[in-house]
């Protein structure tokens, strides 16, 4: 456990900063449930797949290619089906939809874990800034395309970040989604994470009146390969801080496993979690009108691809 974990202790849920994915799912029997996890090939995604399978769930483990997913999960026990889902390629996401639908299983949870962070230079996908496209649009196409496979009490879990606070002042720059009017790696990342949070909020609104839920979360600051696009100085500083301040992968995966599985959260929707407890997100993330505008624009983008 990190020094922060020892200091912060636990919250109202009984879990906290230092809780691990195994601890928050201890005693749960997920037999008969099928759950999809994106970004299974390393880090939080791989740990999430491992723990869900350990608790009896059948896991559809998605990575950029089926080979990557299979290689990552090869040593894990349990019911794990590797599938391909390259979030930056709409055709690949739709191929993933076909794979999941052909599988035929009802989904108890969709865990949107994959993402990219802090690309140093502006990159575009289909004319849109790459972090916004990969982190948000890719997951938007995936989740909305699988709503007909989501169980009546299914959960959508979207991994956002406290970095959503670094989004532009207007929240989502709908007139600059290409990045051509200005680009900052961390601001663009913050915008993509705000988009993740707004997506979960709007999805929760649309789920109202049903037992389905949608929630977002901040996993914590973890030393994973998400940092691969940082420059060498920043990566060195990040790694040096790990023993004292950063969460372990097991701790980082705890909140998404908790939100996806814990019986105490049945019916809890539209919330933002950190350290396995409900947390306060930015005012922009709670702007219902902005969430609806983003949804409408995301639908337009998805339909145009």
Wavefront OBJ file of the C-alpha trace (Angstrom):
o trace
v 0.000 0.000 0.000
v 1.222 3.508 -0.821
v 1.866 6.088 1.905
v -1.266 7.958 0.754
v -3.287 4.787 1.158
v -2.202 4.421 4.775
v -2.962 8.069 5.537
v -6.336 8.414 3.839
v -8.055 5.365 5.249
v -11.561 4.288 4.218
v -14.719 6.119 3.220
v -18.452 5.523 3.804
v -18.413 2.488 1.494
v -15.958 0.719 3.775
v -13.269 0.995 1.125
v -10.774 3.701 0.289
v -7.598 4.817 -1.436
v -5.623 1.720 -0.518
v -8.332 -0.875 -1.223
v -7.567 -3.375 -3.955
v -9.777 -4.870 -6.648
v -9.708 -8.215 -4.861
v -10.733 -6.636 -1.562
v -13.727 -4.733 -2.969
v -15.060 -7.892 -4.660
v -14.308 -10.299 -1.826
v -17.193 -12.664 -1.193
v -19.001 -11.837 -4.433
v -20.152 -14.643 -6.712
v -20.321 -13.334 -10.280
v -21.122 -16.722 -11.797
v -23.568 -16.444 -14.676
v -22.640 -12.839 -15.424
v -20.832 -11.706 -18.571
v -18.860 -8.464 -18.490
v -16.926 -6.634 -21.187
v -13.708 -4.765 -20.364
v -11.829 -2.573 -22.846
v -8.065 -2.141 -22.633
v -7.487 -5.616 -21.216
v -3.925 -5.986 -22.443
v -2.184 -4.296 -19.489
v -2.525 -2.244 -16.342
v -5.945 -1.617 -14.844
v -7.785 -3.436 -17.604
v -5.812 -6.637 -17.167
v -6.222 -6.550 -13.386
v -9.942 -5.920 -13.772
v -10.294 -8.911 -16.101
v -8.307 -11.087 -13.705
v -10.362 -10.188 -10.656
v -13.748 -10.412 -12.370
v -12.860 -13.850 -13.738
v -11.580 -14.898 -10.305
v -15.007 -14.032 -8.882
v -16.719 -16.238 -11.457
v -17.688 -13.776 -14.191
v -17.306 -14.606 -17.851
v -15.215 -11.760 -19.244
v -15.072 -10.466 -22.794
v -11.570 -9.033 -22.726
v -11.044 -6.425 -25.429
v -7.727 -5.092 -26.678
v -6.547 -3.449 -29.893
v -6.264 -6.862 -31.500
v -7.451 -10.324 -30.593
v -3.839 -11.481 -30.509
v -2.935 -8.821 -27.935
v -5.953 -9.730 -25.826
v -5.179 -13.445 -26.019
v -1.508 -12.966 -25.143
v -2.335 -10.734 -22.166
v -4.939 -13.073 -20.721
v -3.195 -16.346 -21.551
v -2.080 -17.068 -18.002
v -5.308 -16.077 -16.277
v -7.711 -18.696 -14.952
v -11.450 -18.446 -15.483
v -13.813 -17.817 -18.377
v -12.136 -15.177 -20.529
v -12.854 -14.567 -24.207
v -10.297 -12.332 -25.965
v -11.787 -9.990 -28.560
v -10.515 -7.160 -30.749
v -11.646 -3.576 -30.247
v -9.440 -0.824 -31.643
v -11.269 2.230 -30.331
v -9.550 4.599 -32.745
v -10.978 2.759 -35.761
v -14.772 2.945 -36.156
v -14.818 -0.097 -38.440
v -12.946 -2.097 -35.797
v -15.352 -0.971 -33.077
v -18.295 -2.049 -35.220
v -16.594 -5.372 -35.886
v -16.332 -5.745 -32.110
v -20.068 -5.050 -31.845
v -20.709 -7.864 -34.308
v -18.459 -10.220 -32.338
v -20.229 -9.473 -29.060
v -23.674 -9.802 -30.597
v -22.761 -13.088 -32.255
v -21.535 -14.303 -28.875
v -25.124 -13.874 -27.726
v -24.475 -13.271 -24.038
v -26.401 -10.704 -22.045
v -23.983 -8.159 -20.591
v -24.100 -7.437 -16.880
v -21.488 -4.718 -17.170
v -19.616 -2.693 -19.776
v -16.374 -1.316 -18.355
v -14.909 1.426 -20.554
v -11.334 1.272 -19.303
v -9.104 1.802 -22.351
v -7.614 5.165 -23.215
v -4.639 7.202 -24.347
v -3.092 10.126 -22.486
v -1.199 13.338 -23.174
v -0.153 12.912 -26.799
v 2.719 15.410 -27.115
v 1.769 16.524 -30.621
v -1.624 17.021 -32.207
v -2.796 13.843 -33.890
v -6.088 13.416 -35.686
v -8.349 10.464 -36.359
v -11.045 10.949 -39.002
v -10.424 14.682 -38.634
v -10.847 14.758 -34.844
v -8.270 15.186 -32.093
v -7.036 11.695 -31.240
v -7.590 11.664 -27.478
v -11.178 12.892 -27.795
v -11.833 10.393 -30.564
v -10.241 7.348 -28.916
v -11.249 7.949 -25.305
v -14.778 9.196 -25.980
v -16.076 8.565 -29.496
v -14.728 5.010 -29.650
v -16.451 4.135 -26.383
v -19.593 6.034 -27.402
v -19.940 3.875 -30.520
v -19.223 0.719 -28.533
v -21.629 1.338 -25.664
v -24.526 2.723 -27.668
v -24.125 -0.170 -30.074
v -24.422 -2.701 -27.235
v -27.369 -1.268 -25.325
v -29.578 -3.976 -26.798
v -27.267 -6.563 -25.190
v -27.136 -4.847 -21.779
v -29.035 -6.656 -19.021
v -32.138 -5.061 -17.503
v -30.004 -4.230 -14.459
v -26.754 -3.857 -16.407
v -24.096 -1.340 -15.468
v -22.047 0.940 -17.695
v -18.815 1.974 -15.983
v -16.777 4.726 -17.626
v -13.221 5.370 -16.503
v -12.803 9.134 -16.442
v -10.162 10.958 -14.391
v -9.638 13.846 -12.010
v -7.908 15.297 -15.065
v -11.392 16.256 -16.291
v -10.779 19.387 -14.207
v -8.106 20.372 -16.754
v -10.640 20.599 -19.585
v -11.060 23.937 -21.411
v -13.051 26.666 -19.669
v -16.060 26.011 -21.885
v -15.820 22.298 -21.146
v -16.019 20.677 -24.570
v -14.727 22.753 -27.462
v -17.383 21.695 -29.925
v -15.989 24.192 -32.449
v -12.456 22.812 -32.089
v -12.773 19.043 -31.904
v -10.123 18.815 -34.614
v -7.625 20.725 -32.469
v -6.801 23.034 -35.366
v -7.643 26.179 -33.342
v -5.169 25.246 -30.635
v -3.803 22.150 -28.957
v -2.394 21.374 -25.520
v -1.724 17.733 -24.667
v -3.057 17.897 -21.100
v -6.000 20.167 -21.907
v -7.026 17.813 -24.701
v -6.700 14.860 -22.344
v -8.798 16.711 -19.771
v -11.439 17.391 -22.413
v -11.594 13.704 -23.330
v -11.990 12.728 -19.673
v -14.710 15.351 -19.200
v -16.420 13.861 -22.246
v -16.261 10.433 -20.571
v -17.927 11.850 -17.487
v -20.610 13.738 -19.415
v -21.342 10.616 -21.442
v -21.984 8.633 -18.263
v -24.182 11.425 -16.872
v -26.320 11.623 -20.005
v -26.543 7.851 -20.276
v -27.726 7.729 -16.660
v -30.409 10.280 -17.506
v -31.560 8.109 -20.388
v -31.588 5.044 -18.120
v -33.879 6.794 -15.612
v -36.899 4.677 -14.763
v -35.012 1.430 -15.370
v -32.662 -0.660 -13.246
v -29.762 0.063 -15.590
v -27.031 2.361 -14.317
v -24.184 4.444 -15.712
v -21.412 5.884 -13.571
v -17.975 7.413 -14.091
v -14.878 7.241 -11.946
v -11.366 8.426 -11.254
v -9.135 5.361 -10.753
v -6.354 7.301 -9.081
v -2.870 8.132 -10.302
v -1.122 4.924 -11.247
v 2.180 4.049 -12.888
v 0.934 2.147 -15.964
v 1.812 2.249 -19.648
v -0.770 5.017 -20.035
v 2.262 7.257 -19.402
v 4.035 6.028 -22.539
v 3.476 9.294 -24.421
v 5.055 11.459 -21.695
v 8.541 12.807 -22.240
v 11.404 11.048 -20.459
v 11.680 13.621 -17.650
v 7.989 13.399 -16.770
v 8.007 9.609 -16.951
v 11.021 9.450 -14.643
v 9.355 11.775 -12.123
v 6.124 9.771 -12.323
v 7.957 6.510 -11.680
v 9.992 7.994 -8.829
v 6.787 9.059 -7.085
v 5.203 5.623 -7.399
v 6.386 4.011 -4.143
v 5.105 6.879 -1.990
v 2.233 8.591 -3.773
v 0.912 6.534 -6.650
v -1.550 3.686 -6.445
v -0.576 0.183 -7.393
v -2.396 -1.423 -10.310
v -4.383 -3.530 -7.834
v -5.491 -0.367 -6.016
v -6.147 1.486 -9.269
v -8.509 -1.210 -10.549
v -10.500 -1.258 -7.314
v -12.961 1.542 -8.058
v -14.056 0.232 -11.444
v -14.464 -3.285 -10.056
v -16.449 -1.894 -7.130
v -18.749 0.196 -9.314
v -19.282 -2.671 -11.776
v -20.114 -5.364 -9.251
v -20.943 -4.341 -5.711
v -24.538 -5.042 -4.601
v -24.588 -1.820 -2.575
v -24.595 0.166 -5.830
v -27.680 -1.444 -7.372
v -29.728 1.485 -8.668
v -26.971 4.058 -8.051
v -26.567 5.987 -11.302
v -25.160 9.225 -12.638
v -22.444 9.439 -9.992
v -18.705 10.026 -10.068
v -16.562 7.783 -7.876
v -13.031 8.016 -6.544
v -11.384 5.627 -4.092
v -14.555 3.475 -4.163
v -16.736 6.293 -2.837
v -18.977 8.913 -4.410
v -16.891 12.034 -5.053
v -17.462 15.586 -6.230
v -16.741 16.280 -9.882
v -16.442 19.642 -11.631
v -19.377 21.955 -12.253
v -18.921 21.420 -15.988
v -19.307 17.665 -15.553
v -22.698 18.302 -13.959
v -23.925 20.555 -16.789
v -26.882 18.586 -18.170
v -27.251 20.850 -21.212
v -23.584 20.363 -22.118
v -23.989 16.591 -21.708
v -26.910 16.603 -24.136
v -25.030 18.745 -26.663
v -22.061 16.386 -26.477
v -24.354 13.385 -26.947
v -25.970 14.951 -30.016
v -22.578 15.815 -31.518
v -21.249 12.329 -30.731
v -24.227 10.762 -32.495
v -23.583 12.997 -35.501
v -19.899 12.049 -35.585
v -20.627 8.355 -35.209
v -23.211 8.436 -37.994
v -20.787 10.212 -40.319
v -18.018 7.614 -39.992
l 1 2 3 4 5 6 7 8 9 10 11 12 13 14 15 16 17 18 19 20 21 22 23 24 25 26 27 28 29 30 31 32 33 34 35 36 37 38 39 40 41 42 43 44 45 46 47 48 49 50 51 52 53 54 55 56 57 58 59 60 61 62 63 64 65 66 67 68 69 70 71 72 73 74 75 76 77 78 79 80 81 82 83 84 85 86 87 88 89 90 91 92 93 94 95 96 97 98 99 100 101 102 103 104 105 106 107 108 109 110 111 112 113 114 115 116 117 118 119 120 121 122 123 124 125 126 127 128 129 130 131 132 133 134 135 136 137 138 139 140 141 142 143 144 145 146 147 148 149 150 151 152 153 154 155 156 157 158 159 160 161 162 163 164 165 166 167 168 169 170 171 172 173 174 175 176 177 178 179 180 181 182 183 184 185 186 187 188 189 190 191 192 193 194 195 196 197 198 199 200 201 202 203 204 205 206 207 208 209 210 211 212 213 214 215 216 217 218 219 220 221 222 223 224 225 226 227 228 229 230 231 232 233 234 235 236 237 238 239 240 241 242 243 244 245 246 247 248 249 250 251 252 253 254 255 256 257 258 259 260 261 262 263 264 265 266 267 268 269 270 271 272 273 274 275 276 277 278 279 280 281 282 283 284 285 286 287 288 289 290 291 292 293 294 295 296 297 298 299 300 301 302 303 304 305
